[in-house]
């Protein structure tokens, strides 16, 4: 295998791009357990296990309002970070939209959600316990390893081409 041809740069770029696409698709499939989860209305204590992530959802998306949610367990209040993607969950005849996910929820927590504008809120809120971390790390690993493999091949091609040019001088 002679790495002195320019087409190896194209092969290196293709390896990096294909790995990045595959890693992203694999990481995106981490949301699949949430899409099939059962949503429980807010207000009930939540029994969290060590592997579970706490997802907070609403039946009425309100992007113009800032809805903040906290998990309360006794005097401990843990803010729930806002979701970066809109995942839709169909559960018990209702369509729910993801508001946020808390990966380290306290046991026996109760979730409270309030809009920042303190106006009347007609939306319903619910929670679901799912394991979302199982595929994200593997997807990121595939993407980064593919990118590094592409960069390594490009670097090896550059080195081989440079050595060949210097040998002919």
N, C-alpha and C positions, 0 to 999 in steps of 0.2 A: 504494500500500500504506500503509494508515493504522495506525500502531503504537499507537494510543491505546486499543484494546480489550483487555480483560483476557485474552482467549483467547490472545494472543501470549505470555503467561507460560506457558501450558500448552504451546504449541508449542516454546518455549525449553526447557522441562523435558523434553519428549519427544525433542528433538534431542540433548540431553546424555545421556539414559538410553540411547537407541538406539545412539549412538556408543560409549558405554562398554561396552555389551553386545557390540557388533560388534568392538571393539578387544580385549576380553577373549577372545572366541572365536578371533579371529585369532592372538593371542599364545599361546593354549593349543594351537593347532595346531603350534606349534614343537616339541612333543614327538613329533610323528609320525615324524620320521626315527629316533628312538630306538626306537619301537615295532617298527620293521621292521629294526633293526640285528642283526648277528650278534654274539653274546656270546662272548668268548674267555676261557678260564679264567685266573685270576690266576697270576702266576709267570713269565710270558713277557715279554721286553722289548717295549715298545710304541713303534711308529714314529709319532710325532705330527707332523702338518703344522700350518701356522700357522692354518688355518681350523677345525681339529678341537677339539672339547670331549671330555674324557675322562669317561665315565660309568662309575661303579662300581656293580655290582649284586650281589645275593645271591639264592640259591634258597630261603632259609629266612628270612622276615621275623621279626625278634625285636624288637618295639617296646619290650619291657620292659628290654632290655639296650642299653647305649650302645656301638655299634660305631663305632670311629674308624678311618679309612683314611688312609694317606699314600702319596704317590708319591715313590719314591726313585730318584735318578739320581746315582750315585756317593755323595758325602757330602751332597748336597743333598736335604733332605726337605721336601716341600710337603704340608701337610695338605689333605685333600679336604673341602670344606664339605658338610655334610649337606643332603640334598634336602628341599625344602619341600613336595613333592607325591609321592604314591606312583604311579609309572608302572610298569606291568607289561609285560614284554617276553617273548614266546614265541620261543625260539630253540633249535634242535636238540632239540626234544622236552622242554625244561625251561621252567619258568615262573620268570622272574627279576623281582626287585623292586629299584627304584632306591634306592641308598643315598646317593649324592652325585655331584656334577658338578664337575669342575675345568676351567675354561676356558683356563688357561695352563699346561698340563702340560709338564714338561720332556721332551725327546726321550730315547729309550732308557730310559724310566722303568720301574720295577717297582712294582706296587701291593701294599701289605701292609695287611691289615685285622685288627684285634684288638678283642675286647670289653673294656670298661673293668673288668669284674669279674674278669678273668683266669681265668675258668673254661673248661672244655673247650668248644670250639666245633665243632659238627658241620656248620655251614653251609658251602656252597661259595660262592666269590666269583668274579666275572668282570668284564671290562671291555668297553666298546664305544666306538669312536671315531665321533662324529657331529658335525654342524654344527647346533647348537641356536640360535645367535644370529640367524639369518637373518630370522625372523618376529617375534621378541619386540619389537624396536625399532619395527617398522611397526605392530604392534598397540598399543603404548603411544602412538605418535603419533596413531593414529586416535582412541583414547579421549580423549586430552588435547585434541586439536583440536576434537572434538565438544563436549567440556565447555566449552571456551573460546567456541565459537560459540554455545552455549546461553546462557552468561553474557552474552555480548555482545548477543544479542537481548533478553534480559531487561533489561539496562541501557539499551538503546535504547528499549524500551517504557516503562520507568520515566521516562526523560528526556522522551519525547514526551507521556506522560500528565501529568507535572509541568508542562511548558510550556503544555499546553492548560488545565490548572486555573488557572495563574497568569495566562493571557491572559483568562480569563473573570472574574477578580476585579476 
